[in-house]
Amino acid sequence: MKVSFIDEADIVVASGSGGGGSIHFHRARFLPKGGPDGGDGGRGGDVIVFARENLSDLSAYLHKKSFRAESGAPGGGNKQHGKDGADLRLAVPVGTQVFDAETEEMLADLDTPGAEVVVARGGKGGKGNVHYKTPVRQAPRIAQKGIPGRRVSLRLVYKMITDIAVVGPANAGKSLFLSRITSAKPKVAPYPFTTRVPQLGVYFTEHEEPVTFVEIPALGMAPERRFLKHAERARILLYFLDASRIVNEADLFREWTSFFDWVRAHGHGLTEKAGVLVLNKVDIAEAGKETEALASKLHERTGMSVYPISAQTGRGVENLLKVLADSCKLDMP
């Protein structure tokens, strides 16, 4: 089975070891006792994880799991300093959290382009024997070894940064809605669970202001529920319900409760976010003439704004988008 979206990865990194100091003595034709001149070793390279734009997931770490920075070179004669080891820089998508896999401590939340964290410092280079000359010890044959690099197990967790997360049960029309308002091309089909990974799309307002959407795969299948983490950074949760399956108030609240419980169970503050409810597929006759009344009852029960729309025909979509865009503006820091 082809893996198309990787949002978590476990890797092991090691910084470079410091180069050893040199034991060397100056030799010249007319200077038989030139003394020690062994140079210091070079510093080992650091391991740095940084956030880079235009990366969509962590697939670079799907197969390769071990990474090591360059070690420092040993010192040389004539007080020559060994070359420092090159740092190792590992690129991840913006929105990646970096954890120490052993302690589960978060080392960094790389939520802006260019943000970075040093996860393993390189070892210092050892001192050469030039540092150990004293009035008593004129010809020291000792030097310091370089400090070994540090090995760290990391867990990388990518969480998309978007304005609006679209969530809801299977076959509620989320993919059709996203494909209608953005250039995203999610799979649209008349059967449930067609979307298997989060889908990102950008809607541009009449003033060319971008509003980013992420469609979360349908809640209802256990493997897909882990993708709710991509809703954690969204400003607004856009809840979709299929109005064509609702014929009375009991059906409505049963449908709402069944998937909202999954959102609540995920935690991480999702239920505390601003929410907007959508009753989709109002163009289908089976939805009945009671949609407006049901929307009013749902508003009373949840306290959220409720918008009946048809992603298929476009009914109510423009009004919904204006409300969402205005809400995102108000929510900006």
HELIX and SHEET records of a PDB file:
HELIX    1   1 SER A   59  TYR A   61  5                                   3    
HELIX    2   2 ASN A  129  TYR A  132  5                                   4    
HELIX    3   3 LYS A  174  ILE A  181  1                                   8    
HELIX    4   4 ALA A  222  ARG A  225  1                                   4    
HELIX    5   5 ARG A  226  ALA A  231  5                                   6    
HELIX    6   6 ALA A  243  ARG A  245  5                                   3    
HELIX    7   7 GLU A  249  HIS A  266  1                                  18    
HELIX    8   8 LEU A  270  GLU A  272  5                                   3    
HELIX    9   9 ALA A  285  ALA A  287  5                                   3    
HELIX   10  10 THR A  291  THR A  302  1                                  12    
HELIX   11  11 VAL A  317  ASP A  331  1                                  15    
SHEET    1   A 5 SER A  66  ARG A  68  0                                        
SHEET    2   A 5 GLU A   8  ALA A  14  1                                        
SHEET    3   A 5 ARG A 151  TYR A 158 -1                                        
SHEET    4   A 5 THR A  96  ASP A 100 -1                                        
SHEET    5   A 5 MET A 106  LEU A 110 -1                                        
SHEET    1   B 3 LEU A  88  PRO A  93  0                                        
SHEET    2   B 3 VAL A  47  ARG A  52  1                                        
SHEET    3   B 3 GLU A 116  ALA A 120 -1                                        
SHEET    1   C 6 GLN A 199  PHE A 204  0                                        
SHEET    2   C 6 PRO A 210  GLU A 215 -1                                        
SHEET    3   C 6 ILE A 164  VAL A 167  1                                        
SHEET    4   C 6 ILE A 236  ASP A 242  1                                        
SHEET    5   C 6 ALA A 274  ASN A 280  1                                        
SHEET    6   C 6 SER A 305  PRO A 308  1                                        
END                                                                             
